[in-house]
């Protein structure tokens, strides 16, 4: 699928990007339509430095304040956001039955390097968990924007299919408290976490910034791509 290739390309570019990129590079990846936000490209160390620092506040959070999964991007395919992400990220396409019931197929969970052949054993992880987003600024959003965040397929890194075990180990913890168990995934994860926070204008607390900065220093070739959310 075209979207599948786009997701893969975006993830790969977070890991490998020409070192000739200026340290403060900011550029549009493609011509921008009138009224649309321009894509931003930054080395990961610079991207982390762009995150606003603020204390986190959990007061008032409940998961049902973020409507998900909704009808997805394609309102005619009968698939919700979860199923569409699974279809997009499959390394071997599953069979699709009535009501978008998926069976078979294969996925690679990049958090732990596990191949999964049963879609029921996968979770769709919000790169920045819903509770963390609430703590970091989403508590000030209206319900429509929180729904858009919870179902964001317009950025390839916002939602990711991973093993249920790794997603539940992560829970609502930020990189100061949890990182993927596979060391090779760390640079990609730091890039995608930072891209998601910048895309949605979310803040980070001091411990989170400190952890991201330490990881970023070891990720010299990692580049963050994001487009500010509407």
Backbone as CSV, one residue per row, in Angstrom:
resi,resn,N_x,N_y,N_z,CA_x,CA_y,CA_z,C_x,C_y,C_z
1,UNK,0.850,-1.200,0.000,0.000,0.000,0.000,0.880,1.242,0.000
2,UNK,0.424,2.345,-0.632,1.198,3.569,-0.698,1.462,4.108,0.683
3,UNK,0.443,4.108,1.543,0.639,4.629,2.891,1.655,3.796,3.659
4,UNK,1.648,2.499,3.425,2.616,1.630,4.087,4.030,2.063,3.737
5,UNK,4.286,2.344,2.450,5.601,2.767,2.021,5.962,4.104,2.636
6,UNK,4.974,5.001,2.747,5.230,6.312,3.342,5.616,6.176,4.799
7,UNK,4.905,5.311,5.529,5.246,5.075,6.932,6.669,4.545,7.054
8,UNK,7.010,3.566,6.210,8.339,2.981,6.279,9.424,3.984,5.945
9,UNK,9.176,4.809,4.936,10.171,5.809,4.554,10.374,6.824,5.657
10,UNK,9.281,7.237,6.289,9.399,8.216,7.368,10.174,7.652,8.542
11,UNK,9.882,6.399,8.887,10.602,5.782,10.003,12.078,5.628,9.671
12,UNK,12.383,5.215,8.426,13.776,5.023,8.042,14.543,6.337,8.079
13,UNK,13.879,7.435,7.640,14.575,8.717,7.593,14.871,9.252,8.978
14,UNK,14.177,8.748,9.999,14.512,9.133,11.360,15.835,8.504,11.800
15,UNK,16.202,7.414,11.152,17.425,6.709,11.533,18.626,7.146,10.708
16,UNK,18.403,7.325,9.402,19.513,7.632,8.512,19.174,8.854,7.684
17,UNK,20.059,9.855,7.722,19.833,11.068,6.953,21.208,11.651,6.654
18,UNK,21.404,12.283,5.514,22.739,12.778,5.190,23.287,13.671,6.281
19,UNK,24.560,13.422,6.655,25.181,14.226,7.693,25.468,15.637,7.216
20,UNK,25.312,15.910,5.919,25.520,17.254,5.407,24.402,18.203,5.816
21,UNK,23.353,17.674,6.409,22.245,18.514,6.855,22.762,19.558,7.837
22,UNK,22.495,20.851,7.601,22.933,21.875,8.549,22.344,21.622,9.922
23,UNK,23.087,22.018,10.958,22.669,21.723,12.329,21.333,22.320,12.678
24,UNK,20.962,23.416,12.049,19.684,24.056,12.370,18.701,23.955,11.227
25,UNK,18.865,22.903,10.418,18.049,22.803,9.209,16.572,22.766,9.519
26,UNK,15.828,23.580,8.797,14.372,23.583,8.854,13.911,23.771,7.426
27,UNK,13.136,22.785,6.902,12.762,22.885,5.506,11.467,22.181,5.243
28,UNK,10.795,22.602,4.191,9.593,21.911,3.749,10.014,20.709,2.930
29,UNK,9.426,19.549,3.222,9.774,18.341,2.488,9.214,18.366,1.078
30,UNK,8.150,19.124,0.855,7.513,19.205,-0.449,6.776,20.529,-0.503
31,UNK,6.395,21.005,-1.701,5.616,22.233,-1.783,4.398,22.159,-0.883
32,UNK,4.131,23.246,-0.184,3.060,23.264,0.788,1.823,23.926,0.205
33,UNK,0.670,23.294,0.355,-0.576,23.868,-0.136,-0.907,25.126,0.643
34,UNK,-1.579,26.073,-0.005,-1.954,27.304,0.689,-2.711,27.003,1.977
35,UNK,-2.282,27.615,3.060,-2.962,27.421,4.338,-2.491,26.227,5.128
36,UNK,-1.673,25.356,4.509,-1.178,24.168,5.203,0.134,24.489,5.905
37,UNK,0.431,23.735,6.965,1.682,23.924,7.684,2.833,23.281,6.923
38,UNK,3.995,23.905,6.982,5.171,23.365,6.315,5.800,22.276,7.167
39,UNK,6.359,21.263,6.503,7.090,20.222,7.211,8.388,20.793,7.760
40,UNK,8.799,20.297,8.902,10.015,20.752,9.565,10.972,19.578,9.674
41,UNK,12.241,19.825,9.414,13.284,18.809,9.486,14.391,19.332,10.395
42,UNK,14.713,18.581,11.446,15.719,19.003,12.409,16.558,17.816,12.871
43,UNK,17.841,18.018,13.101,18.606,16.982,13.815,17.956,16.746,15.177
44,UNK,18.039,15.538,15.675,17.288,15.201,16.879,17.699,16.052,18.076
45,UNK,18.975,16.400,18.182,19.390,17.228,19.318,18.734,18.594,19.274
46,UNK,18.624,19.173,18.069,17.958,20.461,17.925,16.459,20.337,18.172
47,UNK,15.888,19.225,17.721,14.443,19.019,17.917,14.114,18.926,19.404
48,UNK,14.903,18.179,20.152,14.669,18.080,21.600,14.754,19.461,22.243
49,UNK,15.692,20.263,21.784,15.861,21.602,22.343,14.665,22.502,22.052
50,UNK,13.860,22.156,21.027,12.679,22.952,20.687,11.489,22.665,21.609
51,UNK,11.539,21.581,22.364,10.403,21.220,23.208,10.248,22.218,24.359
52,UNK,9.043,22.763,24.553,8.833,23.640,25.704,8.858,22.829,26.999
53,UNK,9.449,23.375,28.033,9.569,22.681,29.313,8.476,23.178,30.259
54,UNK,7.740,22.245,30.834,6.671,22.601,31.775,6.393,21.411,32.678
55,UNK,5.942,21.692,33.896,5.525,20.625,34.792,4.289,19.941,34.232
56,UNK,4.153,18.648,34.520,2.994,17.893,34.043,1.893,17.891,35.092
57,UNK,0.650,17.925,34.609,-0.517,17.933,35.498,-1.496,16.868,35.022
58,UNK,-1.746,15.841,35.828,-2.626,14.731,35.468,-4.086,14.992,35.865
59,UNK,-4.345,16.003,36.641,-5.681,16.235,37.191,-6.740,16.276,36.088
60,UNK,-7.823,15.505,36.282,-8.956,15.515,35.364,-8.872,14.515,34.231
61,UNK,-7.765,13.780,34.114,-7.611,12.863,32.984,-8.462,11.615,33.125
62,UNK,-9.154,11.264,32.046,-9.737,9.936,31.859,-9.548,9.566,30.392
63,UNK,-9.338,8.286,30.136,-9.044,7.834,28.776,-10.198,8.119,27.819
64,UNK,-11.426,8.112,28.327,-12.570,8.320,27.442,-12.706,9.762,26.965
65,UNK,-11.822,10.644,27.406,-11.824,12.015,26.883,-11.131,12.094,25.525
66,UNK,-10.550,10.982,25.080,-9.928,10.889,23.754,-10.700,9.828,22.964
67,UNK,-11.623,10.230,22.128,-12.433,9.260,21.373,-11.557,8.483,20.395
68,UNK,-11.518,7.164,20.571,-10.800,6.300,19.649,-11.360,4.875,19.848
69,UNK,-11.305,3.993,18.899,-10.864,4.320,17.555,-12.059,4.818,16.737
70,UNK,-11.829,5.830,15.887,-12.937,6.313,15.082,-12.939,5.611,13.728
71,UNK,-13.674,6.150,12.760,-13.873,5.467,11.478,-12.660,5.516,10.569
72,UNK,-11.587,6.128,11.003,-10.353,6.112,10.231,-10.329,7.116,9.096
73,UNK,-9.286,7.032,8.282,-9.121,7.978,7.179,-10.059,7.689,6.023
74,UNK,-10.270,6.417,5.734,-11.136,6.025,4.622,-12.504,5.654,5.184
75,UNK,-13.457,6.537,5.006,-14.777,6.322,5.592,-15.570,5.261,4.851
76,UNK,-15.042,4.766,3.733,-15.775,3.779,2.939,-15.243,2.363,3.097
77,UNK,-14.138,2.182,3.824,-13.526,0.846,3.851,-14.044,-0.048,4.974
78,UNK,-14.894,0.499,5.859,-15.440,-0.292,6.950,-14.447,-0.598,8.045
79,UNK,-13.255,0.023,7.998,-12.198,-0.237,8.975,-12.031,0.972,9.896
80,UNK,-11.839,0.705,11.183,-11.558,1.805,12.090,-10.064,2.126,12.068
81,UNK,-9.659,3.109,12.864,-8.265,3.539,12.860,-7.318,2.389,13.193
82,UNK,-7.664,1.609,14.212,-6.798,0.487,14.582,-6.554,-0.436,13.394
83,UNK,-7.614,-0.827,12.708,-7.477,-1.757,11.591,-6.698,-1.126,10.438
84,UNK,-6.933,0.147,10.179,-6.199,0.799,9.098,-4.701,0.849,9.391
85,UNK,-4.331,1.108,10.636,-2.909,1.110,10.985,-2.323,-0.287,10.815
86,UNK,-3.056,-1.299,11.238,-2.576,-2.675,11.056,-2.381,-2.991,9.579
87,UNK,-3.309,-2.582,8.735,-3.177,-2.820,7.304,-1.974,-2.073,6.736
88,UNK,-1.780,-0.859,7.170,-0.680,-0.046,6.650,0.686,-0.573,7.080
89,UNK,0.780,-1.113,8.289,2.091,-1.500,8.819,2.413,-2.976,8.631
90,UNK,1.512,-3.729,8.038,1.755,-5.155,7.842,2.946,-5.387,6.909
91,UNK,3.809,-6.316,7.276,4.891,-6.727,6.386,4.423,-7.824,5.433
92,UNK,3.343,-8.504,5.787,2.639,-9.432,4.899,1.155,-9.164,5.115
93,UNK,0.460,-8.860,4.062,-0.922,-8.388,4.185,-1.838,-9.447,4.791
94,UNK,-2.676,-9.053,5.749,-3.657,-9.987,6.302,-4.863,-10.105,5.377
95,UNK,-5.664,-11.119,5.611,-6.943,-11.229,4.918,-7.945,-10.329,5.620
96,UNK,-8.810,-9.715,4.829,-9.808,-8.784,5.371,-11.192,-9.340,5.080
97,UNK,-11.919,-9.689,6.137,-13.273,-10.227,5.995,-14.291,-9.129,6.270
98,UNK,-15.555,-9.516,6.320,-16.633,-8.557,6.574,-16.367,-7.794,7.859
99,UNK,-16.814,-6.534,7.862,-16.635,-5.639,9.011,-15.165,-5.426,9.343
100,UNK,-14.326,-5.567,8.333,-12.871,-5.347,8.456,-12.242,-6.259,9.502
101,UNK,-12.707,-7.484,9.597,-12.076,-8.451,10.489,-10.816,-8.969,9.820
102,UNK,-9.678,-8.827,10.515,-8.388,-9.210,9.947,-7.944,-10.571,10.468
103,UNK,-7.302,-11.333,9.605,-6.722,-12.615,10.018,-5.463,-12.846,9.220
104,UNK,-4.540,-13.592,9.816,-3.271,-13.832,9.146,-2.456,-12.556,9.066
105,UNK,-1.515,-12.529,8.128,-0.644,-11.381,7.978,0.572,-11.476,8.892
106,UNK,1.441,-10.479,8.802,2.637,-10.436,9.647,3.021,-8.995,9.903
107,UNK,3.587,-8.764,11.094,4.025,-7.429,11.511,5.344,-7.570,12.260
108,UNK,6.150,-6.516,12.216,7.368,-6.468,13.010,7.202,-5.382,14.070
109,UNK,7.210,-5.778,15.317,7.108,-4.852,16.445,8.490,-4.279,16.719
110,UNK,8.700,-3.016,16.370,10.068,-2.508,16.435,10.541,-2.243,17.858
111,UNK,9.636,-2.135,18.825,10.062,-1.935,20.212,10.908,-3.104,20.725
112,UNK,10.511,-4.317,20.333,11.193,-5.504,20.867,11.688,-6.456,19.786
113,UNK,11.543,-6.070,18.517,12.058,-6.880,17.426,11.288,-8.164,17.175
114,UNK,10.067,-8.278,17.702,9.290,-9.504,17.570,8.435,-9.494,16.305
115,UNK,8.420,-10.610,15.577,7.486,-10.766,14.465,6.183,-11.345,15.009
116,UNK,5.081,-10.793,14.572,3.760,-11.204,15.049,2.908,-11.586,13.848
117,UNK,2.217,-12.712,13.943,1.378,-13.175,12.834,-0.094,-13.239,13.214
118,UNK,-0.423,-12.797,14.409,-1.808,-12.742,14.866,-2.136,-11.297,15.224
119,UNK,-2.997,-10.625,14.433,-3.281,-9.218,14.714,-3.869,-8.987,16.102
120,UNK,-4.478,-10.000,16.673,-5.044,-9.864,18.009,-3.986,-9.724,19.087
121,UNK,-2.733,-10.032,18.768,-1.649,-9.925,19.744,-0.882,-8.611,19.624
122,UNK,-1.429,-7.711,18.794,-0.819,-6.403,18.615,-1.678,-5.317,19.257
123,UNK,-1.016,-4.323,19.815,-1.672,-3.090,20.235,-1.257,-1.992,19.269
124,UNK,-2.122,-1.009,19.095,-1.737,0.205,18.397,-1.365,1.212,19.470
125,UNK,-0.086,1.477,19.559,0.421,2.372,20.594,0.354,3.817,20.128
126,UNK,-0.148,4.694,20.999,0.019,6.123,20.785,1.456,6.448,21.174
127,UNK,2.239,6.912,20.215,3.661,7.158,20.486,3.837,7.970,21.768
128,UNK,3.125,9.069,21.878,3.022,9.782,23.153,1.678,9.386,23.752
129,UNK,1.675,8.623,24.835,0.422,8.073,25.366,-0.616,9.149,25.658
130,UNK,-1.869,8.739,25.637,-2.950,9.697,25.849,-2.795,10.426,27.177
131,UNK,-2.478,9.694,28.234,-2.322,10.333,29.538,-1.169,11.318,29.529
132,UNK,-0.066,10.945,28.883,1.088,11.844,28.792,0.740,13.099,27.998
133,UNK,-0.038,12.936,26.941,-0.434,14.117,26.169,-1.319,15.037,27.001
134,UNK,-2.212,14.446,27.797,-3.059,15.239,28.693,-2.194,16.055,29.648
135,UNK,-1.225,15.384,30.249,-0.327,16.048,31.195,0.442,17.192,30.551
136,UNK,0.668,17.083,29.241,1.594,17.970,28.534,0.910,19.037,27.701
137,UNK,-0.400,19.182,27.860,-1.093,20.238,27.140,-2.444,19.878,26.566
138,UNK,-2.720,18.573,26.347,-3.988,18.188,25.735,-5.187,18.431,26.639
139,UNK,-4.934,18.641,27.935,-6.045,18.961,28.844,-6.714,20.278,28.457
140,UNK,-6.007,21.109,27.687,-6.552,22.400,27.269,-7.261,22.335,25.923
141,UNK,-7.253,21.176,25.283,-7.869,21.041,23.974,-9.361,20.761,24.101
142,UNK,-10.075,20.983,22.990,-11.467,20.564,22.960,-11.553,19.097,22.530
143,UNK,-12.744,18.531,22.616,-12.922,17.103,22.344,-12.552,16.746,20.911
144,UNK,-12.825,17.632,19.968,-12.530,17.345,18.565,-11.028,17.208,18.338
145,UNK,-10.240,18.087,18.958,-8.795,18.008,18.784,-8.230,16.769,19.483
146,UNK,-8.764,16.418,20.621,-8.284,15.207,21.292,-8.611,13.966,20.460
147,UNK,-9.766,13.952,19.810,-10.091,12.828,18.924,-9.115,12.772,17.754
148,UNK,-8.803,13.933,17.178,-7.848,13.972,16.066,-6.487,13.439,16.512
149,UNK,-6.077,13.782,17.699,-4.801,13.293,18.232,-4.832,11.778,18.418
150,UNK,-5.896,11.279,18.983,-5.984,9.855,19.311,-6.075,8.973,18.076
151,UNK,-6.402,9.559,16.918,-6.564,8.794,15.676,-5.656,9.316,14.565
152,UNK,-4.540,9.905,14.927,-3.701,10.634,13.978,-2.946,9.700,13.039
153,UNK,-3.481,9.552,11.828,-2.782,8.796,10.787,-2.120,9.707,9.764
154,UNK,-2.233,11.011,9.951,-1.619,11.937,9.008,-0.120,12.099,9.257
155,UNK,0.355,11.593,10.378,1.800,11.527,10.640,2.150,10.057,10.820
156,UNK,3.156,9.601,10.100,3.471,8.171,10.092,3.930,7.651,11.444
157,UNK,4.381,8.550,12.336,4.966,8.085,13.598,4.030,8.203,14.790
158,UNK,2.845,8.758,14.616,1.967,9.001,15.770,1.403,7.721,16.367
159,UNK,1.126,6.740,15.517,0.538,5.470,15.931,1.416,4.346,15.404
160,UNK,1.641,3.322,16.220,2.542,2.254,15.803,2.032,0.917,16.321
161,UNK,2.057,-0.083,15.456,1.638,-1.432,15.829,2.805,-2.156,16.495
162,UNK,2.605,-2.555,17.755,3.659,-3.227,18.526,3.035,-4.363,19.335
163,UNK,3.879,-5.226,19.879,3.358,-6.307,20.701,2.601,-5.740,21.895
164,UNK,1.528,-6.423,22.255,0.751,-5.990,23.415,1.626,-5.944,24.658
165,UNK,2.560,-6.892,24.767,3.432,-6.939,25.952,4.261,-5.670,26.067
166,UNK,4.871,-5.239,24.953,5.725,-4.048,25.023,4.901,-2.791,25.251
167,UNK,3.735,-2.712,24.625,2.893,-1.536,24.818,2.425,-1.422,26.263
168,UNK,2.087,-2.537,26.863,1.575,-2.488,28.236,2.695,-2.294,29.247
169,UNK,3.908,-2.702,28.883,5.054,-2.383,29.729,5.328,-0.876,29.703
170,UNK,5.171,-0.292,28.543,5.343,1.160,28.403,4.266,1.917,29.170
171,UNK,3.013,1.492,29.019,1.867,2.150,29.673,1.872,3.638,29.319
172,UNK,1.830,4.510,30.336,1.787,5.951,30.052,3.103,6.634,30.408
173,UNK,4.204,5.868,30.388,5.491,6.400,30.828,6.250,7.099,29.699
174,UNK,6.987,8.126,30.062,7.783,8.864,29.083,9.207,8.289,29.045
175,UNK,10.078,8.798,28.156,11.417,8.208,28.019,12.318,8.321,29.240
176,UNK,11.958,9.127,30.212,12.724,9.139,31.464,12.434,7.895,32.296
177,UNK,11.319,7.226,31.973,10.867,6.088,32.775,10.842,4.778,32.000
178,UNK,10.793,4.847,30.659,10.701,3.624,29.849,11.274,3.893,28.470
179,UNK,12.011,2.905,27.979,12.474,2.898,26.595,12.254,1.503,26.033
180,UNK,12.136,1.371,24.723,11.961,0.041,24.134,13.051,-0.916,24.599
181,UNK,12.699,-2.161,24.849,13.704,-3.124,25.320,14.792,-3.424,24.294
182,UNK,14.539,-3.140,23.019,15.538,-3.392,21.979,16.418,-2.146,21.836
183,UNK,17.687,-2.219,22.214,18.551,-1.028,22.155,18.602,-0.378,20.777
184,UNK,18.558,-1.205,19.728,18.627,-0.672,18.366,17.435,0.215,18.030
185,UNK,16.384,0.158,18.826,15.186,0.956,18.579,15.244,2.326,19.235
186,UNK,16.231,2.572,20.076,16.210,3.781,20.904,16.256,5.077,20.105
187,UNK,17.131,5.158,19.104,17.221,6.406,18.343,15.929,6.681,17.581
188,UNK,15.376,5.649,16.967,14.105,5.825,16.264,13.023,6.281,17.242
189,UNK,12.990,5.664,18.403,11.946,5.980,19.377,12.069,7.421,19.868
190,UNK,13.272,7.857,20.174,13.472,9.234,20.635,13.059,10.220,19.537
191,UNK,13.407,9.913,18.284,13.011,10.778,17.183,11.511,10.847,17.013
192,UNK,10.841,9.703,17.098,9.393,9.677,16.895,8.654,10.313,18.072
193,UNK,9.138,10.094,19.280,8.532,10.732,20.450,8.616,12.255,20.328
194,UNK,9.810,12.735,20.002,10.020,14.180,19.889,9.202,14.766,18.753
195,UNK,9.152,14.071,17.609,8.361,14.544,16.473,6.891,14.677,16.839
196,UNK,6.373,13.705,17.590,4.954,13.741,17.956,4.667,14.896,18.906
197,UNK,5.542,15.113,19.870,5.326,16.234,20.796,5.390,17.576,20.061
198,UNK,6.337,17.722,19.145,6.440,18.964,18.401,5.259,19.144,17.448
199,UNK,4.835,18.067,16.820,3.688,18.155,15.901,2.457,18.702,16.603
200,UNK,2.243,18.280,17.846,1.025,18.649,18.564,1.246,19.760,19.595
201,UNK,2.420,20.341,19.602,2.674,21.454,20.501,2.639,21.078,21.966
202,UNK,3.087,19.875,22.285,3.065,19.395,23.664,4.380,19.707,24.360
203,UNK,4.306,19.919,25.649,5.492,20.233,26.441,6.138,18.949,26.975
204,UNK,7.264,19.128,27.648,7.962,18.015,28.304,8.438,18.501,29.665
205,UNK,8.417,17.601,30.644,8.928,18.014,31.953,10.451,17.880,31.963
206,UNK,11.074,18.391,33.024,12.532,18.455,33.070,13.176,17.081,32.998
207,UNK,12.648,16.110,33.714,13.245,14.773,33.678,13.164,14.178,32.278
208,UNK,12.056,14.419,31.603,11.869,13.921,30.237,12.870,14.573,29.290
209,UNK,13.012,15.889,29.371,13.969,16.608,28.533,15.387,16.095,28.774
210,UNK,15.732,15.901,30.029,17.081,15.426,30.348,17.338,14.055,29.734
211,UNK,16.345,13.157,29.838,16.509,11.820,29.266,16.605,11.878,27.744
212,UNK,15.724,12.641,27.112,15.760,12.768,25.655,17.093,13.337,25.184
213,UNK,17.610,14.307,25.921,18.878,14.933,25.538,20.033,13.936,25.601
214,UNK,20.052,13.110,26.631,21.108,12.106,26.761,21.045,11.112,25.604
215,UNK,19.851,10.608,25.313,19.711,9.663,24.200,20.052,10.323,22.874
216,UNK,19.605,11.566,22.688,19.825,12.258,21.421,21.311,12.429,21.125
217,UNK,22.106,12.648,22.142,23.546,12.820,21.937,24.185,11.583,21.319
218,UNK,23.584,10.432,21.544,24.114,9.183,20.987,23.486,8.840,19.639
219,UNK,22.636,9.730,19.130,21.886,9.459,17.884,22.222,10.510,16.835
220,UNK,23.493,10.595,16.473,23.964,11.679,15.627,23.323,11.710,14.251
221,UNK,22.949,10.575,13.715,22.366,10.545,12.368,20.844,10.583,12.376
222,UNK,20.241,10.676,13.537,18.783,10.688,13.621,18.260,12.091,13.334
223,UNK,17.294,12.149,12.437,16.690,13.412,12.050,15.195,13.338,12.316
224,UNK,14.649,14.408,12.851,13.228,14.474,13.180,12.481,15.213,12.083
225,UNK,11.433,14.595,11.572,10.548,15.199,10.584,9.166,15.341,11.209
226,UNK,8.578,16.501,11.120,7.196,16.629,11.589,6.515,17.787,10.874
227,UNK,5.208,17.721,10.831,4.384,18.812,10.320,3.437,19.214,11.425
228,UNK,3.413,20.485,11.837,2.495,20.892,12.905,1.062,20.499,12.584
229,UNK,0.375,19.937,13.569,-1.010,19.523,13.378,-1.890,20.746,13.147
230,UNK,-2.930,20.598,12.339,-3.839,21.727,12.092,-4.445,22.248,13.386
